[in-house]
């Protein structure tokens, strides 16, 4: 019988965003200063079997769209979640949740 373990959460973002997550106790919080740093750190974390969720900012997710999509399509975990930074949400033409549902379930959901 497999022993159950608590999955881990990681954050890869700008210094300010990371500081908030550190304040609430997220130990795996990494401040990055470039897209290259973010790509490297997310790549490392996505290979870690213990990491179930990686939180990053929308700005980083937009820059690393191809990498994040590759990770999402080839692995069940980690789930990568993009959150707004201090400047607020980035206007989008496509809802990422609706897009994920369309790709995984094959059904397009429209909300009016």
N, C-alpha and C positions, 0 to 999 in steps of 0.2 A: 504494500500500500504506500502510495506517495505521500510524503509529508507536505502539508499545505504551508505555503510561505506568503508573507505579505509582499505584494508587488510594489515596485518602487516608482516614484514620480521623479522626473528630472525637468529642469528648466534651463533653456538656452535662450538668452535675451540680452538686452542692453543692461547696463549697470543698475539703473533705477528700478526697472522691473524685477531684476534678480534680487535686489535688496528687499523688496516687499515679500517675495517668496521665502527668503532667508528668515525674515522676521516671524513668519508663521510656522517655521520649523522645517522647511524643505531643504534638506542637507545637500542634495545634488542640484545645486543652482549655480550655473556657470555664466558669467558675464563675458560677452564676446564684443570685439571692437571692429570686426570686419566680416564680410560674407564668407570669406575663406575660413576664418576661425569658426564661424557657426557651422559651416559644412563639415569641417573636421570633427567638431565636438558631437554633432548630431550623428555622424557616421559611426563614431565610437560608441555612443550610447545606444544606437539601434542594434549594435552587435551584442550588447549586454543582455543576457537572458533574464536578469532580474528587473529590468526597466520595462514597465508596462505602458507608461504614458510619458511623452515628451511634450512639454509646453514651450512654445516659442511665440514671438510676436508676428503679427500679420506682415509687417515689413520684411522680416527675415524669411517667412514662409513664401512670400511673393518672389523674392530673389532666388530662393532655392526650390522653386516649384518642381522642376524636373527631378531633383534628388528626392524630395519628399514623396512625390508620386511613385517613384521607383520603389522606395521603401514600403509604401502602403500597398503596392500591387504584389510584392514578393513575400511579404510577411504578414502574419496576423497581428503580431505585436512588434514594436510599440505603436500605440495609437498616437498620432501627432496632432496636437491641438494648437491652433493659432489664435492668439488673443490680441486685442488692440493694445497699442502702447499709449503713452501719455497724450499723444496727439489725437487719439480717438480712432474709430474704425475706418478702414479704407473702403471707399465706395466700390461695390462689386457689381459686375454684370451677371455673374452666376453665383447662386447660393451654394457654398461648399457642401452643406449637409444634403441638399437636394441632389447635387451632383454625385455625392457618395452613394446615396440611395439608388440613383439611376444606374450607376455602374455595378453595384453589388446585387440589387434585387431585380433590376431590369424594368423598373416602373418609374415613370416621370411624375412627380408630384408638383402641382402648381397651386400656389396660394395667392388668392386675390384680395 
